Amino acid sequence: MERFDHKGMMIIPNPVNKVAAMDKVLVVNQLHCPNGHSLISDRTSFNGRPGILIGIGVENRRGLVALSPIYGDKTRVAIDIDLPHGALAKLFCPVCNADFPVYANCSCGGELLAVFLNRDASFKDCIGICNRIDCVNARIVSSGELISETMIERV
């Protein structure tokens, strides 16, 4: 299996193609840091869709983590960094290094950090990502309404 495609993009294999079995899925096509930089990157691909690329810092080490843009798919890949189980991480923009602001506390004891669905960095249109390694809690808020997995139709 090749690691990179003809454009030099990293190919991230998906051992279970959950998306093909779903009638409707929610895909994040736009995501921004607090300063408006795009976090959607063609450098990663999940089920043929560009991934979410964010900076991560843990115990004085920095790297990148690629996240699936498909809601409910908890796939993530660490790039140039080892992620110790249970550690709290700093998440930031890989372009400008801006820290992501806290949206809410997570049930695991970490914090849900906000990344924004629009360039205006409004908490009424954001995704909260937990900063604890291996915690898969996330929240999507669109137009001030919390979106849950139960709202997405599946076959």
N, C-alpha and C positions, 0 to 999 in steps of 0.2 A: 504494500500500500504506500502511495506517495504521501509525503508530508505537505507539499506545496503544489498548487495548481499552476497553470501556464502563466498566470499573472503574478506569481509569487505569493499568493494568499495562502494562509495556513488552512489545511483541510482538517476539520475536526470530525472524526467519525461518530456516528450516532448508532450505538448497538441496537437500539429499539426505535424504529421509526414510528413514534406515537402520533405524529402529525398526520400521516397518511390515513390513520384510522379515525380521524375526527372530521365531522361535517363542517364545523366552524371553529376557528381558533382566533385568539386575540394576539396580534403581532405588533410589537413596538417598532414603528418605522422612524420615529423621531425621538431623540432623548438628548438633553443638554445639561451641561454643568451650570453652576450659578452665574457664570459669565457668558453663557450662550454658546459655548463650543459644543459641537456635535459629539456624542458618545457612540453613535452608530458607526461601525467600521467595516469596510470591505476586507480588512486584514484577517477577519475571522468569518466563518460561515457555519450556520446551523440549519440543517435541512434546506439548504439552498438560499438561506436568507442571511443578510449581513448581521453580525453579532454586535453586542454591546461591549465596548472595551473601556475599562476603567483602571486607574492607577490604584495600587494597594501598598500599604506600608505596614509591616509587622516586625516588631523587635529590631528596629534600626535597619531593616532591609526593605528595599522597594522593588516593585515589579509591576506586572500587569495581570489582570484577570479578565478573561472573555466570558461573557454570560449569554445564554440563549435569549433571543428577543421574543420567544414564543411563551406566552403566559401559561404557567403550569409546568413547563419544562425546566427542571432545576439544574440542567447541565451547566457546568462552569469549568474553565480550564485555566490553571495558573501558568503564567509565562515568566520565566526568569526569577522565580521566587518559590520557596517552600512555605506552605501554609500549615502551621502547627494547629492541630485539632483544638477547638475551643478558645483560641486566642482572640483577643479583640484587635481589629485592624483599623487603620486609618484609610478611608477611601477618598480619592481625589481625582480631579480632571487630569488626564494624561497630556493635555495640551498646555494648560496654564498653571497646573498644580493647585488650583483652588480646592479647598476642603469642601466636602458636601455637608450641608447643614443638617442638624438633627430635626427630623419630622416628629418622632414619637419614641417612647421607650418600647423595647421588644419584650415579649414574654420570657425570653431566655436570659434576660438581664443585660443584653446589649442595647444598642440604639438603632432605630430605623433611620437611615440617612437618606435625604431627599435628592433625587435626580429629577429633572423637569421635562415634561412633555412638550413644553413651549420655551422659546428663547427668553420669555419675560420672567422666568424663574418664580412662578407663582405656586404656592403650596396647594392651591385648589386644583392644579393639574400636575400631579407628580407621582413618582413611584418611590416608595420607601424600601430600602434594601438594608437588611441587618448587617451590622459590622462584626458580628461574631462568626469566626470561621466555622463552617459546617452547619450553621443555622440557615434554614431555607425559608424563613419567614419573609414575606414581602407584602406590600399593600400597593394597590393602584387607586389613585384618587383622580377622577375625571369630572370636571365641572363641579367640584365640591362633593361628588358622590363616590363613596367607596365601592369599588368593583371587586366582586369575589369570583372565585372559580365556578361557583354554582350558577353564575349568570351566563356562562359560555355554553352554547349547545354542543352536544357530542352525540355521535351515532351510537 
